[in-house]
Amino acid sequence: MVCGRDRKDEMSEGVDWRMKVSICIPVYQMDDWQFFLNRNLVSILNQNFKDYEIVVSDDSKDDMIKDWLKDYPVKYFKNEGQKGNASNRNNAFNCGTGDLLKMLDEDDYFASGNSLADIVKCFTSSFNWLITGCIHNANGQIFNKHIPYYSSSENTIGSPSVLTIRKEVMERFNNSFVWILDLDLYRRLFKKYGLPKILPYVNVVIGIHKGQATNLIDDNKKNYEQQLIPFL
């Protein structure tokens, strides 16, 4: 189901301001992580909707990110040993206490000050998961606006940063996957809850750079997991 929008530019109307959102950020020491994480956090702090908590799950080998975050209003959690992408995402979700759990990768960020309010506004009681539109940023070049839709055969939704789920939803990323972990989760959410609510506007910006996780996955691993899609 597609969610429409009727709002003033400066702030969304019709928002349930009683609903709390956990913004869940899985982090690790990627290249230029200070720049990306600061951009991410600034976009959160600039949101008009203020009933949120920032949950950071750190999969780094040391406390460098923890020390860097000391002046930011975040709830910080450190994995015991490096657990990997899927487990780090799951820990971020599991540590959230809000009514809604919003995934936002450290190299991604909200597109406007209304992004969080628009998500809350669209989340009605009849839906358990929501996906939003996004656009991409590679070194300041903005391109590839994407409006998501559900497909069982390929990832037409996009990055996990476009995903928000209710806290009651217990589906999580599969630790066995590194390339199709998002498609696998989307398929399981569909099987259990049906089609997602869709916010067909650019809500988040996806950071594109050489150090992002998808560029570090071995091609053999990608090909192997790609062959598993029909059996999910």
C-alpha positions in Angstrom: 0.0 0.0 0.0 1.3 3.4 -1.0 1.2 6.2 1.6 0.3 9.7 0.3 1.7 12.9 1.7 -0.1 16.2 2.6 2.2 18.4 4.5 3.7 21.8 4.8 7.4 22.0 3.8 8.6 22.8 7.3 6.8 20.0 9.2 4.5 17.0 8.6 0.9 17.2 9.9 -1.2 14.4 11.3 1.8 12.8 13.1 1.2 10.7 16.2 3.7 12.5 18.4 3.3 9.9 21.1 5.1 7.3 19.1 8.8 6.8 19.9 11.3 5.7 17.2 14.6 3.9 17.8 17.0 4.9 15.0 19.3 1.9 14.8 22.8 2.5 13.4 25.1 -0.5 12.9 28.7 0.9 12.8 32.3 -0.3 12.1 35.5 1.4 11.1 34.9 1.8 7.4 37.1 4.3 5.4 36.2 7.9 6.4 33.8 6.7 9.1 34.1 10.0 11.1 32.7 11.9 8.1 29.9 9.5 7.3 28.8 9.0 10.9 28.8 12.7 11.7 26.7 13.4 8.6 24.3 10.6 9.7 24.0 12.0 13.2 23.6 15.6 12.2 20.7 14.6 9.9 19.0 12.9 12.9 19.5 15.8 15.3 17.9 18.1 12.6 14.7 16.2 12.6 11.5 18.0 13.4 10.1 14.9 15.1 12.0 14.6 18.4 10.6 11.6 20.2 13.5 9.3 19.2 16.5 7.5 20.6 19.7 6.9 18.7 21.0 3.3 19.1 24.5 2.6 17.9 25.8 -1.0 17.7 29.6 -1.1 17.2 31.3 -4.0 15.5 34.7 -2.4 15.5 37.8 -4.1 17.0 38.6 -1.2 19.4 36.9 1.7 21.2 37.8 4.4 18.7 34.2 5.0 17.7 33.0 4.7 21.3 35.4 7.5 22.3 34.4 9.6 19.3 30.7 9.4 20.2 31.1 10.6 23.8 29.7 14.1 22.9 26.7 12.7 21.0 23.3 11.8 22.5 23.4 8.1 21.6 22.8 4.8 23.3 26.0 2.9 22.6 26.4 -0.9 22.5 29.6 -2.8 21.7 29.7 -6.3 20.3 31.8 -8.9 22.1 34.2 -9.6 19.3 33.5 -8.7 15.7 30.2 -10.4 14.7 29.7 -9.3 11.1 27.2 -7.2 9.2 24.0 -9.2 9.8 24.6 -9.7 13.6 25.6 -6.1 14.1 22.3 -5.0 12.4 20.3 -7.4 14.6 22.0 -6.1 17.7 21.1 -2.5 16.8 17.4 -3.6 16.3 17.4 -5.7 19.5 18.7 -2.8 21.6 16.0 -0.4 20.4 13.2 0.4 22.9 10.9 2.5 20.7 7.6 1.7 19.2 9.2 1.7 15.7 12.7 0.5 14.8 14.3 2.5 12.0 17.5 1.2 10.3 20.0 3.8 9.2 23.4 2.7 8.1 26.3 4.9 9.2 27.2 6.1 5.7 23.5 7.0 5.0 21.4 9.9 6.3 18.0 11.4 6.3 17.1 13.4 3.2 15.3 16.3 5.1 14.2 17.4 8.5 10.8 15.9 7.9 12.0 12.4 7.1 11.3 10.9 10.5 7.9 12.6 10.9 6.9 11.3 7.5 7.7 7.8 8.5 5.7 8.0 11.8 2.8 9.7 9.9 2.5 6.8 7.5 2.8 4.0 10.1 -0.8 2.9 10.7 -1.8 0.1 13.0 -2.6 -2.3 10.1 1.1 -2.5 9.0 4.2 -4.0 10.5 6.8 -2.8 8.1 7.4 0.3 6.0 9.8 1.1 3.2 10.7 4.5 1.7 12.1 6.1 -1.4 15.8 7.0 -1.5 18.4 8.7 -3.6 22.2 8.1 -3.8 25.2 10.3 -3.0 28.7 9.5 -4.4 31.2 12.2 -3.4 28.5 14.9 -3.5 27.0 13.7 -6.8 23.3 13.0 -6.3 21.8 10.4 -8.6 19.5 7.3 -9.0 16.3 8.3 -7.3 14.6 5.0 -6.3 11.0 4.4 -5.4 10.7 0.9 -3.9 8.3 -1.9 -4.6 8.2 -5.5 -3.5 9.6 -8.4 -5.6 10.3 -11.9 -4.5 13.0 -12.5 -7.1 15.2 -9.5 -6.7 15.9 -6.6 -4.3 13.7 -3.9 -5.7 13.4 -2.3 -2.2 17.0 -1.3 -1.7 19.3 -0.7 1.2 18.2 -1.7 4.7 18.2 2.1 5.5 14.8 2.4 3.8 13.3 0.0 6.3 11.3 0.6 9.4 9.6 -2.1 11.5 7.4 -2.3 14.6 9.2 -3.4 17.7 6.9 -6.4 17.9 8.3 -7.7 14.7 10.9 -10.4 15.5 12.2 -11.2 12.0 15.9 -10.4 11.8 18.8 -10.5 9.3 20.2 -14.0 8.6 23.8 -14.3 9.8 24.5 -16.8 7.0 24.2 -14.1 4.3 26.3 -11.1 3.4 25.1 -10.3 -0.1 21.4 -11.1 -0.1 20.8 -10.5 3.7 18.4 -7.6 2.9 16.4 -9.5 0.2 16.1 -12.5 2.5 14.7 -10.4 5.3 12.3 -8.6 3.0 11.0 -12.0 1.7 10.4 -13.3 5.3 8.7 -10.0 6.3 6.4 -10.4 3.2 5.6 -14.0 4.0 4.6 -13.2 7.6 3.1 -9.8 7.3 2.2 -9.2 3.6 3.1 -6.2 1.5 4.8 -3.3 3.3 3.5 0.2 3.6 5.3 2.3 1.0 6.3 5.9 1.3 7.0 6.8 -2.3 9.2 9.8 -1.7 12.9 10.3 -1.1 13.3 9.8 2.6 16.9 8.8 3.0 20.2 9.3 1.1 22.4 6.3 0.5 26.1 6.9 0.6 28.0 5.4 -2.2 31.8 4.9 -1.8 34.6 2.4 -2.2 34.6 1.4 1.5 31.0 0.4 1.8 30.2 -3.1 2.8 28.8 -4.3 -0.5 32.0 -3.3 -2.3 34.1 -5.5 0.0 32.2 -8.8 -0.6 34.1 -11.4 -2.6 32.5 -12.0 -6.0 32.4 -15.8 -5.4 30.4 -15.2 -2.3 28.0 -12.9 -4.2 27.5 -15.4 -7.0 26.9 -18.3 -4.5 24.3 -16.4 -2.5 22.6 -15.2 -5.8 22.0 -18.8 -6.7 20.2 -19.4 -3.4 17.5 -16.8 -4.1 15.0 -19.2 -5.7 15.2 -21.4 -2.6 14.6 -18.7 0.0 
